[in-house]
Amino acid sequence: MHKELTVNQVSELAILLNQQKQELQRLLQDSQQNSAPVTLDQQSVGRVSRIDAIQQQQMAVANRDQASAILKQIDASLVRVENDEYGFCLECGEPIGFARLQVQPYAANCVVCQAGLERG
Protein backbone atom coordinates (compact mmCIF):
# COMPACT_ATOMS: atom_id res chain seq x y z
CA MET A 1 0.00 0.00 0.00
CA HIS A 2 1.29 3.46 -0.93
CA LYS A 3 1.42 6.43 1.38
CA GLU A 4 -0.26 9.71 0.55
CA LEU A 5 1.96 12.30 -1.09
CA THR A 6 3.62 14.96 1.02
CA VAL A 7 3.14 18.66 0.29
CA ASN A 8 6.70 18.82 -1.08
CA GLN A 9 6.09 15.83 -3.36
CA VAL A 10 2.89 17.40 -4.72
CA SER A 11 4.77 20.66 -5.33
CA GLU A 12 7.56 18.82 -7.14
CA LEU A 13 5.06 16.95 -9.30
CA ALA A 14 3.06 20.13 -10.04
CA ILE A 15 6.25 21.74 -11.34
CA LEU A 16 6.89 18.67 -13.49
CA LEU A 17 3.31 18.78 -14.82
CA ASN A 18 3.66 22.45 -15.74
CA GLN A 19 6.99 21.79 -17.47
CA GLN A 20 5.49 18.94 -19.48
CA LYS A 21 2.49 21.12 -20.34
CA GLN A 22 4.75 23.85 -21.72
CA GLU A 23 6.77 21.32 -23.73
CA LEU A 24 3.64 19.78 -25.22
CA GLN A 25 2.17 23.16 -26.08
CA ARG A 26 5.41 24.07 -27.84
CA LEU A 27 5.45 20.71 -29.65
CA LEU A 28 1.84 21.16 -30.79
CA GLN A 29 2.58 24.64 -32.04
CA ASP A 30 5.68 23.47 -33.92
CA SER A 31 3.96 20.41 -35.39
CA GLN A 32 1.03 22.31 -36.83
CA GLN A 33 2.92 22.86 -40.10
CA ASN A 34 4.00 19.19 -40.33
CA SER A 35 0.43 17.94 -40.08
CA ALA A 36 -0.91 20.15 -42.87
CA PRO A 37 -2.45 18.34 -45.86
CA VAL A 38 -0.01 17.19 -48.55
CA THR A 39 -0.24 18.80 -51.98
CA LEU A 40 -1.39 16.38 -54.67
CA ASP A 41 0.46 18.12 -57.52
CA GLN A 42 2.64 15.37 -59.02
CA GLN A 43 4.38 17.91 -61.28
CA SER A 44 6.09 19.56 -58.27
CA VAL A 45 6.68 16.35 -56.27
CA GLY A 46 7.29 12.84 -57.58
CA ARG A 47 4.97 9.97 -56.67
CA VAL A 48 7.38 8.32 -54.20
CA SER A 49 8.20 11.65 -52.56
CA ARG A 50 4.48 12.42 -52.30
CA ILE A 51 3.78 9.04 -50.65
CA ASP A 52 6.64 9.68 -48.24
CA ALA A 53 5.24 13.14 -47.49
CA ILE A 54 1.77 11.67 -46.85
CA GLN A 55 3.24 9.11 -44.44
CA GLN A 56 5.16 11.82 -42.60
CA GLN A 57 2.01 13.93 -42.44
CA GLN A 58 0.03 10.98 -41.03
CA MET A 59 2.72 10.38 -38.39
CA ALA A 60 2.66 14.09 -37.50
CA VAL A 61 -1.12 13.96 -37.09
CA ALA A 62 -0.87 10.85 -34.88
CA ASN A 63 1.82 12.51 -32.77
CA ARG A 64 -0.34 15.64 -32.47
CA ASP A 65 -3.32 13.56 -31.38
CA GLN A 66 -1.25 11.79 -28.74
CA ALA A 67 0.26 15.05 -27.48
CA SER A 68 -3.22 16.61 -27.29
CA ALA A 69 -4.53 13.65 -25.28
CA ILE A 70 -1.62 13.87 -22.82
CA LEU A 71 -2.12 17.63 -22.55
CA LYS A 72 -5.74 17.01 -21.52
CA GLN A 73 -4.56 14.53 -18.88
CA ILE A 74 -2.03 17.06 -17.60
CA ASP A 75 -4.70 19.76 -17.38
CA ALA A 76 -6.98 17.37 -15.46
CA SER A 77 -4.08 16.53 -13.10
CA LEU A 78 -3.42 20.23 -12.48
CA VAL A 79 -7.10 20.68 -11.59
CA ARG A 80 -6.78 17.80 -9.12
CA VAL A 81 -3.69 19.50 -7.63
CA GLU A 82 -5.71 22.72 -7.18
CA ASN A 83 -8.55 20.78 -5.53
CA ASP A 84 -6.23 18.76 -3.24
CA GLU A 85 -7.35 15.56 -4.99
CA TYR A 86 -4.09 14.83 -6.80
CA GLY A 87 -2.27 11.57 -6.19
CA PHE A 88 -5.32 9.39 -5.62
CA CYS A 89 -6.54 6.73 -8.04
CA LEU A 90 -9.74 7.74 -9.81
CA GLU A 91 -10.88 4.10 -9.83
CA CYS A 92 -10.23 2.84 -6.29
CA GLY A 93 -9.38 6.04 -4.41
CA GLU A 94 -6.11 4.65 -3.05
CA PRO A 95 -2.93 6.78 -3.17
CA ILE A 96 -0.88 6.52 -6.37
CA GLY A 97 2.78 5.84 -5.62
CA PHE A 98 5.21 8.76 -5.80
CA ALA A 99 7.57 6.74 -8.00
CA ARG A 100 4.79 6.16 -10.55
CA LEU A 101 3.90 9.85 -10.56
CA GLN A 102 7.54 10.85 -11.02
CA VAL A 103 7.58 8.82 -14.23
CA GLN A 104 4.07 9.77 -15.35
CA PRO A 105 2.85 12.74 -13.30
CA TYR A 106 -0.47 12.84 -15.17
CA ALA A 107 -1.33 9.25 -14.19
CA ALA A 108 -4.89 9.18 -12.89
CA ASN A 109 -4.90 5.58 -11.70
CA CYS A 110 -2.76 3.31 -9.57
CA VAL A 111 -0.83 0.57 -11.34
CA VAL A 112 -3.32 -2.16 -10.39
CA CYS A 113 -6.38 -0.28 -11.65
CA GLN A 114 -4.60 0.93 -14.79
CA ALA A 115 -3.65 -2.66 -15.65
CA GLY A 116 -7.28 -3.70 -15.21
CA LEU A 117 -8.48 -0.88 -17.47
CA GLU A 118 -5.94 -1.81 -20.16
CA ARG A 119 -7.03 -5.46 -20.10
CA GLY A 120 -10.58 -4.33 -20.78
Backbone bond lengths (Angstrom), bond angles and torsions (degrees), N, CA, C in turn:
res aa  C-N    CA-C-N  psi(-1)  N-CA   C-N-CA  omega(-1)  CA-C   N-CA-C  phi
1 M - - - 1.455 - - 1.531 109.30 -
2 H 1.315 116.26 136.90 1.460 122.04 -178.48 1.519 110.49 -89.54
3 K 1.318 114.73 149.98 1.457 121.14 175.03 1.518 109.24 -83.62
4 E 1.328 115.61 158.47 1.456 120.02 174.22 1.522 108.85 -68.03
5 L 1.307 116.01 153.66 1.466 121.36 -179.84 1.522 110.91 -71.33
6 T 1.324 115.44 146.09 1.460 120.15 174.10 1.528 109.10 -80.84
7 V 1.312 116.55 166.54 1.465 121.74 178.06 1.528 109.78 -59.94
8 N 1.332 117.01 -41.94 1.470 120.73 179.09 1.529 111.85 -64.37
9 Q 1.326 116.97 -39.46 1.459 120.23 178.50 1.531 110.66 -65.39
10 V 1.325 117.48 -42.29 1.466 120.92 178.22 1.526 109.82 -62.55
11 S 1.328 116.84 -41.81 1.467 120.64 178.64 1.523 111.05 -62.35
12 E 1.327 116.32 -44.37 1.466 121.24 178.75 1.526 110.62 -60.80
13 L 1.321 116.39 -43.50 1.462 120.82 -178.79 1.532 111.57 -71.13
14 A 1.325 117.51 -34.07 1.473 120.92 176.94 1.528 110.07 -64.45
15 I 1.316 116.60 -39.75 1.469 120.50 176.27 1.522 109.73 -62.44
16 L 1.323 116.54 -44.57 1.462 121.63 178.69 1.531 110.86 -61.68
17 L 1.329 116.95 -42.73 1.469 120.73 177.82 1.524 111.22 -60.63
18 N 1.322 116.46 -44.46 1.464 120.35 179.98 1.531 111.84 -65.78
19 Q 1.333 116.89 -36.84 1.463 120.31 176.76 1.525 110.51 -64.81
20 Q 1.328 116.16 -45.40 1.459 120.06 179.47 1.523 110.68 -64.72
21 K 1.316 117.05 -36.32 1.466 121.04 178.25 1.526 110.20 -62.16
22 Q 1.323 116.60 -46.29 1.465 120.43 179.40 1.527 111.17 -62.42
23 E 1.326 117.11 -42.47 1.466 121.11 179.29 1.526 111.21 -62.35
24 L 1.339 116.52 -43.42 1.458 119.94 -179.79 1.523 111.27 -67.81
25 Q 1.305 117.62 -38.99 1.461 120.36 177.71 1.524 110.39 -62.50
26 R 1.322 116.31 -41.27 1.466 121.11 177.34 1.534 110.20 -64.26
27 L 1.324 116.07 -45.04 1.465 121.48 178.94 1.527 110.86 -59.88
28 L 1.324 117.07 -44.68 1.460 120.71 -179.92 1.524 111.34 -64.10
29 Q 1.303 115.42 -39.36 1.463 119.80 178.79 1.536 110.37 -65.49
30 D 1.323 116.17 -44.71 1.467 121.03 -179.65 1.528 112.52 -67.79
31 S 1.336 116.65 -33.06 1.464 119.95 -174.66 1.521 113.16 -84.57
32 Q 1.299 117.45 -5.56 1.459 120.10 -178.33 1.536 111.07 -58.22
33 Q 1.318 116.57 -40.87 1.465 120.89 -179.82 1.530 111.11 -67.88
34 N 1.342 117.23 -38.15 1.468 121.12 -177.52 1.521 112.85 -69.61
35 S 1.326 117.61 -22.49 1.455 119.86 -177.85 1.525 112.43 -98.54
36 A 1.318 117.08 9.56 1.467 121.07 177.39 1.523 109.44 -68.69
37 P 1.336 117.42 151.79 1.470 120.10 179.17 1.532 111.98 -58.62
38 V 1.330 115.18 146.68 1.460 122.10 -178.55 1.525 108.98 -85.91
39 T 1.314 116.32 136.26 1.462 122.56 177.59 1.519 109.98 -67.11
40 L 1.326 116.52 136.34 1.461 120.93 -177.92 1.520 113.19 -93.93
41 D 1.306 118.95 9.24 1.460 123.28 -179.37 1.523 109.96 -73.90
42 Q 1.337 116.82 104.72 1.466 120.48 -178.25 1.520 112.14 -76.53
43 Q 1.332 118.55 -10.76 1.456 120.99 176.99 1.531 110.36 -72.28
44 S 1.370 116.31 -35.63 1.467 119.03 -178.12 1.526 112.34 -88.51
45 V 1.333 117.24 -24.75 1.466 121.73 -179.15 1.515 108.10 -136.01
46 G 1.323 116.90 133.86 1.459 120.98 178.04 1.510 111.68 -67.32
47 R 1.345 115.92 164.37 1.462 121.36 -176.52 1.527 112.22 -59.47
48 V 1.327 117.56 -47.40 1.470 121.39 -179.01 1.530 110.30 -64.40
49 S 1.313 116.46 -42.79 1.469 119.93 178.66 1.527 110.93 -63.82
50 R 1.345 116.10 -37.20 1.455 119.82 179.42 1.526 110.64 -67.33
51 I 1.331 117.32 -41.72 1.470 121.24 177.48 1.527 110.19 -61.95
52 D 1.327 115.76 -43.12 1.460 120.48 177.17 1.530 110.63 -61.34
53 A 1.319 116.70 -42.16 1.468 121.22 179.50 1.519 110.82 -64.64
54 I 1.343 117.25 -38.86 1.469 121.25 178.27 1.524 109.96 -64.85
55 Q 1.337 116.86 -42.94 1.467 119.96 178.27 1.524 111.05 -62.70
56 Q 1.321 117.09 -42.86 1.467 120.38 178.35 1.523 110.58 -63.57
57 Q 1.339 116.37 -39.47 1.453 120.45 178.52 1.528 110.44 -64.71
58 Q 1.327 117.98 -41.39 1.464 121.93 178.53 1.524 111.25 -64.00
59 M 1.332 116.75 -39.98 1.465 120.66 176.89 1.524 110.43 -65.34
60 A 1.329 117.01 -39.92 1.465 121.06 178.68 1.522 110.56 -63.90
61 V 1.327 117.37 -39.87 1.462 121.12 178.07 1.527 110.12 -65.26
62 A 1.328 117.20 -44.08 1.469 120.94 178.51 1.524 110.77 -61.78
63 N 1.331 116.94 -42.95 1.464 120.55 178.21 1.521 111.11 -63.91
64 R 1.330 116.67 -39.28 1.471 121.47 177.28 1.521 110.73 -62.74
65 D 1.332 116.04 -43.91 1.462 120.36 179.80 1.526 111.11 -61.93
66 Q 1.326 115.68 -43.16 1.464 120.02 179.26 1.529 110.86 -65.56
67 A 1.318 117.10 -43.90 1.464 121.09 178.90 1.524 110.72 -62.87
68 S 1.323 117.39 -39.41 1.466 121.29 178.35 1.526 111.20 -64.37
69 A 1.334 116.38 -40.94 1.465 120.43 178.90 1.528 111.03 -64.25
70 I 1.333 116.86 -42.59 1.468 120.22 178.76 1.520 110.14 -66.70
71 L 1.316 117.06 -38.12 1.467 121.02 178.27 1.524 110.63 -60.42
72 K 1.333 117.43 -39.58 1.465 121.05 176.77 1.525 110.74 -64.13
73 Q 1.334 116.23 -39.78 1.471 120.11 178.86 1.528 110.57 -66.39
74 I 1.324 116.50 -38.28 1.468 120.94 177.98 1.518 109.86 -64.58
75 D 1.337 116.77 -45.47 1.466 120.30 178.60 1.530 110.99 -59.90
76 A 1.325 117.01 -42.25 1.468 120.80 178.19 1.530 110.56 -64.03
77 S 1.329 117.13 -38.48 1.472 121.13 177.95 1.520 110.87 -64.99
78 L 1.339 116.81 -41.22 1.466 120.30 179.06 1.529 111.23 -65.26
79 V 1.325 117.49 -33.42 1.469 120.69 174.50 1.526 109.66 -65.51
80 R 1.341 116.73 -41.76 1.467 119.96 178.02 1.530 111.15 -64.05
81 V 1.345 116.96 -36.01 1.472 120.36 175.73 1.523 109.18 -60.85
82 E 1.335 116.65 -47.85 1.476 121.75 -179.38 1.526 111.76 -59.72
83 N 1.338 116.08 -35.65 1.466 121.13 -176.86 1.530 113.31 -92.75
84 D 1.329 117.16 10.57 1.477 122.23 -177.60 1.529 112.76 55.87
85 E 1.339 115.95 35.41 1.463 121.39 179.07 1.525 111.25 -115.76
86 Y 1.328 116.33 2.26 1.462 121.22 -175.73 1.522 110.81 -73.29
87 G 1.325 115.32 143.33 1.457 120.86 175.04 1.514 113.90 95.10
88 F 1.332 116.58 5.40 1.455 120.95 178.48 1.527 109.11 -116.99
89 C 1.324 115.93 138.31 1.458 122.44 -178.77 1.530 109.96 -63.40
90 L 1.312 116.54 131.68 1.462 121.04 179.10 1.527 111.92 -72.14
91 E 1.321 117.31 -19.13 1.465 121.27 -179.89 1.527 112.39 -86.75
92 C 1.336 116.44 -54.26 1.470 120.18 -173.40 1.527 113.69 -107.56
93 G 1.330 117.18 -13.98 1.462 120.57 178.61 1.519 114.76 83.43
94 E 1.318 117.23 -2.89 1.462 120.65 179.31 1.525 109.95 -76.89
95 P 1.342 116.83 155.71 1.480 119.23 177.59 1.531 111.70 -62.42
96 I 1.329 115.18 141.38 1.468 121.61 174.16 1.521 106.15 -89.27
97 G 1.310 117.89 135.07 1.453 121.78 -177.24 1.529 113.53 -61.24
98 F 1.320 115.70 141.84 1.463 121.98 179.97 1.528 110.93 -58.43
99 A 1.334 116.82 -40.48 1.467 120.35 -179.43 1.527 110.55 -61.13
100 R 1.320 117.29 -41.39 1.473 120.73 177.83 1.520 110.30 -63.09
101 L 1.321 117.18 -43.44 1.456 120.92 -177.97 1.522 112.24 -71.18
102 Q 1.327 117.89 -26.51 1.464 119.95 174.77 1.525 110.51 -65.73
103 V 1.324 116.23 -36.56 1.461 121.69 -179.90 1.534 110.54 -78.85
104 Q 1.326 115.65 -42.11 1.466 121.37 -177.27 1.531 107.90 -136.52
105 P 1.332 117.36 81.15 1.469 120.13 -173.45 1.523 114.48 -64.24
106 Y 1.317 118.08 -15.20 1.461 121.06 178.43 1.530 112.12 -94.11
107 A 1.333 117.13 7.33 1.466 120.48 178.53 1.527 109.21 -60.50
108 A 1.323 115.73 131.35 1.458 120.62 -177.98 1.525 111.98 -103.83
109 N 1.343 115.82 -8.59 1.459 120.00 -177.02 1.517 111.10 -132.64
110 C 1.330 115.46 153.09 1.456 120.14 174.17 1.527 108.64 -68.78
111 V 1.299 116.81 167.92 1.466 121.48 -176.53 1.528 111.22 -61.13
112 V 1.331 117.94 -41.95 1.453 121.73 -177.42 1.526 110.95 -63.65
113 C 1.331 116.95 -48.59 1.463 120.59 -179.69 1.525 111.88 -67.26
114 Q 1.336 117.21 -38.93 1.455 120.27 178.98 1.531 110.60 -62.69
115 A 1.327 116.44 -41.11 1.473 119.98 177.92 1.511 110.05 -61.89
116 G 1.319 117.69 -41.09 1.472 121.44 178.03 1.515 111.74 -64.06
117 L 1.324 117.74 -40.15 1.461 121.25 178.78 1.529 111.09 -66.49
118 E 1.324 117.05 -37.73 1.463 120.88 -178.80 1.529 111.69 -71.57
119 R 1.333 116.99 -28.93 1.458 120.43 178.35 1.530 110.61 -73.55
120 G 1.320 115.49 -25.71 1.460 119.83 177.05 1.450 111.03 100.53
